[in-house]
């Protein structure tokens, strides 16, 4: 009888430790268990103003952000797609607008959750596979702040938007393409 209870204790201890390890591993690899809240960032006039040198004391100060209808039109727009329909985990949808200084993921933006997603500007058009990104000199605009909602990312100084044909959501942890958007020049 003593053997039975010893075996039962070992079995229960192993089960509890295994479950705890599995839950911890799950929280590490699957951040969608506790996803960040949807983003709700807005464009401002300062985001859309042309790059300039330092302001002089005589330069007029902005009296606030103009209404949305007065903001300049984007230089390019695109729509995120599900690049590999046979992959149910890595997907994206929604619109993106690119201005000279800002890439703006529109309010309808959404991607499937995962670890360490980044927003890239990629010079190649029609990105549909990981190899399309890995062989290119892309610009990393920063880590994705939410899996859903409007977000803005500043384009670094010296980067000309005309040289980039795609905005890509990329998983840096696993080197996987999540969702590409082909940029098309906006019509006025």
Secondary structure, 3 states (H helix, E strand, C coil): CHHHHHHHHHHHHHHHHHHHHHHHHHHHHCHHHHCCCCEECCCCHHHHCCCCCCCCCCCCCCCCCCCHHHCCCCCEEEEECCCCCCCCCCCEEEEEEECCCEEEECCCCEECCCCCEEEEEECCCCCCCHHHHHCCCCEEEEECCCCEEEEEEECCCCCCHHHCCEEEEEECCCCEEEEEEECEECCC
